[in-house]
């Protein structure tokens, strides 16, 4: 938890003159006992009654607030918020007028302006010493300033105060920016509305623009039931406008009250549309942002050791809430998960010395154990974490846990160590020494008696994160919410890469884990290029498979679209890149081993903060009158406990690696910056040229449905149609020897055309029995299952998925290639039609090379021809159609009348196709295929063909 990003602005107007003093200094000087006590008080966040009064946004008697307006513009998850207030001293004497705004802790203030009786002060962010020196030149005398902290879980206070004579008009305007973090499947934007009195013109607007579209917008009732009907939401595909505009009567606490009922958080939650698991790549203003939030993946199994502080300080509400939360958390475990519980005070005890499966019996026993805990004694954090790590190491060494599972320690504590090893730096080193690369540590600090800075460092250093739990009535809910964020890991070892010489100054692009409902974000600069398209490649490991995903973005398309939007934030990508970079640098600084290293990191932060006008713990805002004759200073406190942004959401924090070709930048890049990334290996993701892998002549089924069988020895193509019914499943390949079956399910056109209902393949299914892997492809998605896990992908992104001997290559909106053990390949081609076409529907075509290495037992409408029959064609003569000759074909002991014609191969041209000349067999292939076509109808998509 960082100290508040609070600017305490003190502005004094002396008598009727224009001599202003505007002093901010949020730092405590060392060596003064009073200030040291002050520091300690705020470290524990104990609020005095005077500080509590300061929560009101506008203070003083005989003050008229003419207007109070808040506007947020959210573009691509990045928000720019402006708070404006116009106030008049309507009293008969001079008095102080305050402007207090609570802002999210993760936000950076970017500007503050103030107009006092026609004198305008405009802010600019400078390095702290520079700003102070400039201010000192104009300063006549100083004014002491303190730090005011709002006792809030997510907010902190910006405060300014001006002393003005009667009749004075003051206008305040504050700007701040923040990145929306996705948690539990939604982004949440909070505005703390606290005008302090009735306001004639009160309005809060939130404008959202998301290029890919908005899936849901909601405004939970956080201000009070009386305002539910006043909030208006307008929502289109890509835009949303939420407005809260109560009149004076609606603002009143009661019908005749003079006090305002508006005092709380105005919350907007939303999520975006995602058309693929590959993520969303956006390019704007020379910068890029890659958002990655896949879904429809099976969770990875978890191995969790809960380490719970049961020292005496946990007695009472803290322990009660922890037990309550653990009851619910344990219920969430599945039989595939493994867990144990360690509780510690001056001693360390284990509920189970080994990890056990999350069975109902074990969970019930663990609940009983938790309920019997009686807090007492000291705090031995070091020994408890050592025991937890040893438990995970032992389980891993003994092969008791799935190598693809996620192993984590969740520490819950409310105090500093008092027993055993108590030196925090030594505990940090001990934990890092024993923690394996695949383990993560999550720290939950209850209340304010815990050294949260230590918990945060130890978590970040071990691929986890920390969170403060506020010891109040909903602490159990806070614990459960945190656990929900990390309870469903979907991916491990995620890397986002770009072709060499296309990007630079990348933020963290390698992540240890991705949790369901969160989002990983990578940003950087786009280098000049001959092409206007930027491509990213994301690799990751899921429950039982490895994934490579490809995303593309046009370099100018988004900027043109943003220029058309009245309420968009056009500079979002540049500011988001700087925001993420600074957050990550501050996190790196908190873990820097030496003072020299910290100084270097601080210089990098300063360079970026000044360039992008962010007030950070290391910069200050100099507020000057337009002619620079008056200078006012706004400092933010140094913040050794500032949290680290992991790139967005809950994503873990594994380090990135430096690229091979550094690009010259203003500041030295930190270790996690990958300056340029090498192109992915050639086998990773290929473009639409994949179709060239298949030979020119193949066996195929396409259109409604036309079969083309290529006979290599005869150098001949034979065609036939199958006229079956929608819903029927036709077996194409059934090979009990290799354990492979390929089936296709028919769909019908929307209506009868020329007295006939056309049928097409709407679903193609491959089932590989040895690995238990099934791949089901339809016109909407590609689904891979293995009996335990279920992973779904769309046609909207290029991807490669590998599991055991099965490899799936998806080429965006084109085709899917499935390779079995490198010797059998099936390609499925996607055909899209106009959605409003009165007759036609989307359908699939399937292409199978003759070189596929089936076993001698293979059969099916296509599979049977891996054993090429003897075919002879003779008596060729002119047919009824002068363009089509007719002949007699002898095959499998049958004499068939055949017609020379052509069908289409759509691999190189999905619209028109290319002609394949063939001999056409009438009557649904009768005489050419074994038996009757109805013999090939099977009951299920994974059914093998019964012996004919």
CORGI-V876983 format. One line per field, one symbol per residue. psi: psi as a letter, one per 20 degrees, with the letter a starting at -180 (. if undefined). burial: 1 if it has 24 or more other ideal C-beta (glycine too) atoms within 12 Angstrom, else 0. Layout:
psi = ???
burial = ???
This chain:
psi = pqqqlpoopoppoocjrkoqpoppojqpqqiohghghgghghhiloprhghhhihphprqqlppohqoppppoopljppoppppppqpnjairqrppqopppqqhiqpphqpqpooliopppqqprqghgghgghhhipgqrpqqappppmqhiqrpppqppoqrqiqpppqoppqqqpppppkjqqppppoomhirppgnppppopppohiqphqpqnqnihqhiigihppppoagiqqpppomqrghhhqhrgjqjqpionapoppqrrrpojriiaoppppljrqpopomqakqpqqqqopopoppkrhiiqcgggghgggghghghhiqrhiqqrrppqqdirpqpgpiqpqqlrhghgghhgggghipopraaomgghghgggghgggghghjkiqphjrppqpopoqjrqpiqboiohhgggggghhiprhjqqpppoopajiqnhgghgghghilkbrqppppmahkhghggggghhhjimphqqmpporqqqkhrrlpapjpqhqpqpiappppraqpqqqhqjpppqppqrpagjrqppqpqqqpiigghhghhiphkrnhkggghgggggggghghghhhjphrhggggghghggggggghjlporijrqpooqrhjjhppqpoqqqqnikprppjjpbojrlqqrqqrhnqpprhqpqrhipogqpqqqqhiepqaijhhihqrgprpqorcmpppoppnghilqppqqqonaqphqoppgponigikppoqppqqqrhrppljpoqqrohpppppoghikppoppaihroppqkhgqoppqriiqpqpppocjpppopppkfrppppokjipppppppoqrphjpigqrqrqqpppqhipnrrijqarhghhjhnpqppppalprpahoiioqqrppppkjqoqpqppbqapojginighrqpoprppprlljphhqpbqhiijpqhrhjpqpqp.
burial = 111111111111100000011111111100000000011001101000001001111111001111111111111111111111111110000011111111111111111111111011111111110011011001100000111111111111111111111001111111111111111111111111111111100111111111110110111101110010011010100111111111000110000000011101111111110111111111111111111111111111111111111110110001111111111111001101111111111101111101111100011001101100101011111111111111111111000011011111111111111111000000110111011101111111111111111111111111111111111000110111111011111111111111100111111111111111111111111110000001111111111111111111101001100100101111111111111111111111111100000000110111111111111111111111100001111111111111111111111111110010001000101111111110010001111101101100111111111111111000011111111101011111111101111111111110000000011111111111101011111110111111011111111111111110111111110111111100011111111000000000111111111101010001111111110010101000000000000110101100011111101111100100000111111001111111001011110011111000
